[in-house]
């Protein structure tokens, strides 16, 4: 099982990013997928979740108006789109599926 996140970076407040998680080594379409984030000095928290077929989605209330989750089972990819980013969104964002974690991608929101 391998999960590789990408798409993070440094962005100004109000900016947008699209994170991707590429999955391999298992049948991706059999599993739900989740995005977590961990800010410095804080616990890892669940940000968004999507069912195996993509029909059921959940996004935590604090970011629901700004973040969205999606997946492409044909490409073994799960996405997290971040918009209107705020400094408090600064964190390492992790993909989780099939019982495995990716290495994370850093999102830094700063002017």
Buried (B, 14 or more C-beta within 10 A) or exposed (E): EEBEBEBBEEBEEEBEBBBBBBBEEBEBEEBBBBBBBBBEEEEBEEBBBBEBEBEEEBBBEEBEEBBBBBBEBEEBBBBBBBBEBEEEBBBBBBBBBBEBBBEBBEBBBEE
